[in-house]
């Protein structure tokens, strides 16, 4: 990720972000720790889900951080790539599924077409 487009999270910027909204910052940190804690899903699975979602939301910071976390939790490169492919299919599948809306807007569902 190019430095000019996505600045690194320097300690100064991280500290400043916390200073500007300390209560909200702490609430978010607590929420994040809780979400990624061991539960019905293990931490590796949660990180693989996060990798997939990060690719759909196209957050470069999330892609970087959660890919590293998934690896630390035991995910293999193959598992990470498979999660990314699941995300890609879901993103493409959403466009395909929503084509029904375009067909409806065209009036396709409002009448029967004669068969030829």
N, C-alpha and C positions, 0 to 999 in steps of 0.2 A: 504494500500500500504506500503510495507516494507521500512523503512527508509534507509536501506543500498542500495536498488536498486533505489529508487526515493527520493532524498533528498528534504527536505522541502524548501519552498521558504522563506528563512530567510530574514529579512530586509537588512542584509549585502549583500547577493547575489543579491537581487532585485536591490539594489542601484548600485552595481558593474555592473550589466547587463546594466543599464541605462547609467552609466558613459562610458562604452566602445563604445557605439553608440548612443549618445543622440538624434540626429536628427531622426534617424530611429526609435528609441524607441518612441519618441513623435508622429511620423507619424503613427506608428502601434496603439498606444493608441487612437489617433483621429479616425482612421479607425474603430477600435473595438467599440468605443462609437457610431459612426454613424451607423454601422451595426445593433447594438442591440437597437437602439432608436426606439421609437414608430413610426410606419409608416403604410403601407398597411397591415402589419401583426402586431399584438399586441406583447408586450414584452414576455408574457408567451409562445406564439406560437413559437417565435424565440428561446427562451431558450429550448423548447422541441425539436426543430429541432437540436439545438446544442448538446443536450444530445444524440440524435440518431446518429448524425455524429461522436461524440466523441467515441461512442462504435464501429463504423465502422473503424475509424482511430486508435482505441485502445490507445488513449492518456489518461493515468490515471489522469493527472492534469486537463484535460478538463472534464473528467467524473465527477470528484469531484466538480470542480468549477461550471460547468453548471447545475449539478443536484441541487446544493445548490441555484443557481440563479433561476432556474425554480421553486423551492419551494417558494422562496421569492416573485416570481411574481404570485403565486397562484396555481401552478400546484400541483395536488394531487399525492400521491405515485402511484395510479392506472394509471394516465395519463403518468407519467414518465416511468413506466414499459411497458405501451402500446407503447410508442415511441421507447423504446429499442427493443421490438418485431418487430416493423416495420423495424428498422435497421437490425435486424437479418434476416428477410425475404428478404430484399433487398440484403444483402450480399450473402445469399444462392442463391437467384434468379439470381444474377450475374454469379455465377459458373454454374448454370443450363443453363442459356442463352448462355454462352460462350462455352458450350459443342458442339455447332454447329461448332466452329472452329476446334475442335478435329475431328469431323466427316468429315469436309472438308479436313483436313490434311490426313485422312485415305482414301480419294478418294471416300467417300460415296456419295457425291453430283454430281459426274461426270458421273455416269452411272445409269441406271435403274436396280434394282434388280428384278429377276423374282419372281412372286408371287407363293407361294406353297400352 
